[in-house]
């Protein structure tokens, strides 16, 4: 059973609030999270770290604190390997757009990283795709929106069922294509 509260704002804007989703966020099991970032997201990371730790998550930082050039694939790999090995439940990666981190993390077997710029996709990436790494762009989303995205992503649970079949198909693609490419 799902209880929704429909709220209509002046001007015709409709907002649907899932009460049970909210309750899961408030009392959800606290997971371990590995976080990583490059030089473009140093300040952004501080905001996200404070937000996650303030909600009781055990967060370990694998990113940089330096504003000088940092190679995002290295940080993405560190976090992705830790999540794939099971050392952490989930990962959060931060760079300018989130795209570079996402591409890099998805090269690690067992990783299903997503870039999200709004809460709806974040929630569905967990519910339908069992995403295990969230990538955010420091140059794309502001701090408050990033917090909303994190809350939606962390508050969602994988639904399994037909979605598990699709995740299995993704993992099959990964297994079939484990060959090594020739160096350029």
N, C-alpha and C positions, 0 to 999 in steps of 0.2 A: 504494500500500500504506500502510495506517495501522496503527501499533502502539499498542495501548492497554495501560495497566497498571491493572488493577482493584485498588483498595485497599478493604478492608472494615474499618471501625472498630468497636470495641465498641459495642453498642447498635444495630447494623444500618444505620449510615450508610454509603452506598456513594459512593465518589468515583472518577471515571474520569479518568485523566490521559493526554492525547494527547502522546506523546513527540515526535513530529515537529513538532507545534505548538510545543512548548517549544523545540525546536532552532531553529525559525524566529524565535522571539522573541529568542533569544540572539544570532543572527547575522543578523538581518534588515537589509535596506537601511535606512539612516537617512533619514528623510524630513524635509522642512521643515514646520514647524508654526506656524500663527498662533494665538495664544491671546488671549482677551478675557474680561473679567469686569465685573460691576457692584460696587456697594459691599458687597453681602452676601457676596461671595466673595473679598475682598482677602486674607485669611489663607489661605484654601483654595488660592488661586492660587499662593501662595508654595510650598506643599507640592507642587503639581502641576508647577510650573516646575522645582523641584529634582529631582523624580523624572524628568521627561523629559530634562532636560539631563544628569543623571547617567547616562543611558543613551545619550548621544551624539547626541540629536536637536538640530537647529538650530531653536530656538524664538524667535519674535519676539513681544513682548508689546504688544498693542493695548488692554489693559484699563486700569482705574483703579487707583491705589494709595491713593486717598482713601476714608475711611470715610463721608464725607458722601454724600447722595443722588446717585446716578448713574443715568442712563436707559439700561437694558439694550438697548433697540432700537438705539441708536447704536453700541454696542460690537459687537452682533451683526452689524450691517450692515458695519462696518469689516472684520471678519474674513471674513464671507461673500463680500464683493466681492473681497478679496485671493485667496481660494481659487478663486472662480469665474473670475477673470482668469488663474489659473495661476501667480501669484506665490508661492504656497505649495501644497504637496501636500495638506495636511489642515488642519483647524481644530479647536480645542477651545474651548468657550464655557462659562463658569461663572456661575451666578446662584443665587438661593435654592433653586429647584426644578429648574432647567434648562429648564422649559417655556417661559417667556417668551423666552429666548434662542433656543430651537428654533423657535418660531413665527416670530420675527423673521427668523432666518437663512433659513428656507425661503421667504421672499418674494423672495429673490434667485435669478434664473434660474440653473439648473445646480447648485444646492445641494440636497443630500440630507442634512439634519441629523437626528439622532436624540437622544432623551433616553434614557439608560440608567442603571439603578440596580443592575445586576448584570452579570457578565462574559459570560454566555451570550448575552444579547440583543445585547451590544456586538459579540461575535465574529460573530454571524449578520448583523448590520446591515452589516458589511463584506463578508462572504462572499456574501450573497444580494441586498443592496440597494445595494452599492457606496457606502455612506454616506461622505460626505467631511467632515462636521463632527460631533463628539461633544459633546453637552451634558450637563453634570453639575450636580446640585443640591447646593450646599454645606450646605444644611439637611436634606438627604435621605440622603446617603452620607458615611461617615467617610473619613478620609484613606487608611487601608489598603485599604478596599474600592475607593476611587477609583483607587488605583494598580493594583489587579487589573483593574478595568474598562479602564483605559488600556492595560494590557499585552495584554489579550484583543483589544481593538479594533485596536491598532497591529500586533499579530502576525498578524491575519487578512488573507487575500488574497481579492479578488473572484474568484468561481468562473466567472463568465461563463455560457455555454450558455443554458439556459432562463431563468436569472436575468437575463442580458443582455436577453432579449426583454422581460422585465417592467420592467426599468429603462428601456428604450426606450419602453415604454407610458407610464411616469410622465413621461418627457421630452416625449412627444407631448401629454399633458394640459397640461403647462406651456406648450408652444408654442401650443396652441389657445386658451389663456386669458390671453393677454398683454394683453388690453384694460385700459384704465385705468378705475378706478372713479370715480364722481362724488364730489367732496368732501362730507363730512357737513355 
